[in-house]
């Protein structure tokens, strides 16, 4: 929008910072790189802009709108995000630019090995369009306090069970088919817990839940479990063997 109104100006980015004084220092440093010693610089900011948090050395002015209109930028962005896509080259270019000019994302998930009370059986789930089974789990929520909370939530949503405090085993990169051709990837946190309350029943995107004998599963999990979860099963049984070695 700035370039459309002022095609001859130079638009630059300012790296954000956790501290206003540090951000102001970075801004001043960047200005010095583009302004000659004989030139003067003035900063302009609109309503609710950076000017109240600027601690740099350059003079600034706050621009006042002749027609003061209270408008929520969040509401405007939400309306745009929920509207239909535009069938235009500019729209497509904008989507490509936005997705290409960001850091690759590692999506955190949780997977939980749910044992019965004496640890002799392990609960696995199967999705409707799959033949083999998998560990119960899913994506972490930005609103949760920690990954242990995500683990408890996923277990309850997919099986209806309450579990003991999840015990962290390790974190692993998941070969999720949806991200194989992408720069974004999935990394999961593997937990172990025991059933505490409830009777397992399939829910959410799980079509079937089944208890498997732990010792038998250790021998045949490569045939029973989805390939994407085989590294997690290997880590799980390595963990189980190490725990037995401590006893």
N, C-alpha and C positions, 0 to 999 in steps of 0.2 A: 504493500500500500504506500509505503514511503517512496519507493522508486517510481511508482506510477505518478505520484504528485510532484516529485522532485527528481526527474530522471538523471540529473547531472551530479547528484550527491554520492558519497561513498558510504555504504552501509557495512558496519563491522559488528562483531560479537564481543561481548564482555563476559569473561568467565565468572560464574557465580562463586560466592564464598559464604562461609558460615558466620562471618563477622562483618558488620557494616564498615568498620574502619579499614579492614583488609580489602574489601571490595572497592572502596573509594580509592585506596592506594593503587590497586590494579587498574582502575579506570584512568586515573591521572597518568600512570605510566604509559598506557596505550595512547592516550591523547598526545603525549610528548613525542611519540614515534611518528605522528602524522601532522603535527603543527610545528612550523618553523619558529625559531626563537623570536623572530621579529613579529610574529602573528599573535593574536589574542584569541582565546577560546571562551565561550560562554555556554553553559549547560542549560537546557530547557526541559522542563518536566510538566506534565499535566496534573490533573486532580488525582490524588492518591498515588503519586508517582514516587520516584526514588529521592526526590529533593529533601524530604524530611529526614532521610537516613544518610545523606551524603556528608562526609567528613573530609573531603579533599580540599585542594587549594584553589580551584577554579570558581569564579562567580557563577551563580545560577539564578534562573528566573522561573517562576511557576506560571504556566499559561492558564488563563481563566477563560472558560467557554462563555460566549455571549448568551447562549441559551443553555442554562444548566439543566441537564437531563440526567436523572438517576437511572443508570442502566447497569445491569449485572453482566459482566463478561462471562461468568460461569453459565448463566442462563442462555446466553447467545451461543456459546460453544455446545451446550447440551442440545439445543434446537438443531444446530447444524449436524451434529453427530447422529441424531435420530432421524434426520430427513433422508429422502431417497438419494441414491447416487446420481451424479450428473453425467449424462452421456456427452462428454466433450473432451477434446485433447487436453485442455488446461486442467480439468479435474483429474484426469489420469496422471498427468505430469506431476501434479501436486501430491497425489498419493505416493507415487514412486519416489519423489524427492524426500517426503516425510519418512518413509520406511527405510530409505537408503542412508539418510544422514542421522543415524542414531547408533548408540553402542549396541553390540549384540547382547541379547538377554539370556540369562540362565534361569529357567523357570524352576522354582523349588517345589518338590512334591514330597509326600511322606508315604512310606510303605510299612505295614505293620504285620509282623509274624505273631498271630494270636494263638496261644497255646491253651489247652484246657488246664484245669487246676493242678494236676500232677505232672504236666508237661509231656504226657505220652501221646497227645494228638495235636495236630496243627490244622487250623481252619483256613481254607482257601476258597476263593470265589471264582465264578465263571461268568463272563459277559454273554449276552444273548447271541451274538454273532461269532462266538469263539467256541472251539471244542476243548481246548486245554484250560487249565486253571491258572490263577495268579494270586499274589498277595493282595490283601485288602489295602486300599490307599487312594490317594488323589492329590490334587493340587493344594498347596498351602494357601491360606487366606491372608490378604493384606491386613485384615482387621483383627486377626488373632494375636494373642500376646506372645506365643512361642510355638515351636513346631510340635511340642508335646500336646498342646491343645488341638492342633490340626489333626494329630494322630487320633486322639479320642473322638473328635468330631467325625472323621472319616469312618472309623469303626462303627460308631453308632448309626450313621446315615446308611451304611451299606449292609450292616448285619443286625442292628438293634442291640448290640451288646455294650455293656459297660466293662471297662478293662482296668487292670492295675496300672500303676504309674509306668509309662512307656520307658524302656531301657534302650538308650542309644547304642547302636552297633557300629554304624559308619555311614559315610555318604558316597554315592556312586553315580556315575554318568549313565543315563538310561538311553538305550538305542530306540527311542520312540519313532515309529515310522512316519509320524506327522512332521518331524523335524530333521529327517535324514538329509534332505537337500537344502536345509536352511542354515544360516549362521547362528540362529537361536537354538539352544539345546535344553534338555531337561536333566536336572540333577536331583536325585532323591535322597532323603534321609531315612535310613532303615532302622526300625525300632522292633523290639520284642516286648510282648506283654502277655498277661494271662487273663482269661475270662473271669470277670468278677460278678456280673449280674446279667440276667437275661438268657433267652434261648435264641440261637442264631436263626435269622430268616433273611432271605435276599431282599434287597431294596435298592433304590437309586438306579444305577446302571448295572447292578449285579443281578443275574438271572438265577443263579444257583450258588449255594454255599455248602461245603462238605468238609467233614472232619477226616483227616488222613492220619494214619499211624505214623508217628514221627520217625521211628526206626526204619519202617518200610519205605517211607518217602525219601529218606536219605539215600536209599539204593536206586530208586526209580524216578526221582523228580525230573530228570531230563526228558522223560516220556510224558510226564503229567503236566508240567508247568510250561507256560508260554515262553518262547525263546527270549523275549525281552526281559523276563524276570529270572532267567537262569543264573546270571552273575550274582543276583541278590540271594538266591537260594544257596549258592556256593558259599557266599559270605556268611549266611545264617548258620549253616552246618559247621563251618569253621569256628564260628563263635560258640556254638553248642559244645563242640569238642574241647575248646579251650576252657569252657566253664566246668566241664566234667574233669579236666585235668587238675583244676584247682581244688576239687573235693577230696 
